[in-house]
Amino acid sequence: MPDLLHPAPNRALSDAEASCIAKALSHPVRIRILRLIGRQEGCYCGDLCQEIPLAQSTISQHLKVLREAGLIRGTPCGTAVGYCAVPARLKAFRSWAAALAETEGIPAYEPPTLMEDRR
């Protein structure tokens, strides 16, 4: 099993790692948290609680999922933990998704025509 908490930099993602990242990004609150952390160049859970109207325990759980996917890092600061984004991890996921989109055998999406919609 790959070490998702300490991924090697500048390395292509395995399918297991990409699946973990996709799962982490599958919730709109986690996407919002990731954007807030990236925009502020780091923050604490309390900062996120002021921005997002959810319980601290809920935000902590979302932070855990993002951390386990390697999308953020937490650094202890006394009794709190400061979180920062790991942009290289998101870029690696983008590269993985682009390679998947170009895989042979995956048909391109074709929107239905108006005539097909009427059937």
N, C-alpha and C positions, 0 to 999 in steps of 0.2 A: 504494500500500500504506500503511495507516495506521501511524503511529509508535507501536508497541506499548510501547516502552521509556519513552516520555514522553507518555502520554495526557493529553489536555486534561481538566481537572477538570469535573465536573458536566455531562457531555455524554453523550448516548445512545450506546451501543455499536453499532458496525457488526456485521454478521453475521460478518465475518472476525475481529474482535476477540473476539466472544463464542465463536467456535469455538476460538480460541487459549486462552482462559480455560478452556473446557470440557475441552480436552485436558490442560491443566495440572492440573486438578482430578480427572482420571480415574485417578490413581494414589493408593492409600491412604497411601503414605509422604509424598507431597507435601501431602496434606490434613493429616497429622500435623505436618509441618514448619510449615505455615501456622498451625495452632492453637498450636504452641509459640511461634512468633515473636510472634503476637498476644497470647498470654497473658503473655509476659515483656516486652512493649513493646520488643522488639528483642533480638537476640543475635548471636553469632558462630558460624561453622561448627563450631568446636571444642565450643561449648556443645551444639549439636545432636548431635554425635558421642557425647557423654556420655549423651544421652537415647535415641538410636536406635542399635541395634546393627548399623550398616552402616559400610562403609569411608568414609573422609573424601572420597575421589574420587566415590563414589556420591552422597553427600549434596550435594557441590558441584554435581554434574550436576542433581540435583533442584532445587537453589536457582536454577540457571541457567534452567530451564524456568519456574519461578515468576516470576523476574525478567523474562524475556522476555514473559510474559503480563501484566506490569504489576501483579501481585498483591503483590510485595514490592519494596523498594528496597535497594540496597547502597551503603553509604558507607565509603570507605577510611579506615581508622584505623591508620596506620603500615603494617605488613606484613599486617594482617588487614582484613577487611571486616565491618562491622556491618550487620545486616539488620533492617529493620522492615517491618511490614505496611502495605498501602495499602487501608484499609477501604472507601474510596469506590469503588474498582475492583470489589470484591466486591458492593457494593450496586448498582452499575450493572449487573453481571451478573444479579443477582436481578431487577432491573426488566426487563431484556431477556428473561429466561426467563418471567416473568409475562406479558409482552406476547405472547410466542410461544404460551403456553398458551391465550390467549384469541383466537388467530387463527382466523378463519372457515375452515371446511373441514377442520380437524383434528378427527377424531372423538374424543369423550371415551372413556376406557377404561371398559369395562363388564366386571366380572368374570363368568366363566361361572357359571351356576346349577348346582345339584346335578344336575339332570336332564341338562344338557349335558355334565357331567363323566362321566356313565355311558355316553355314546355311544362 
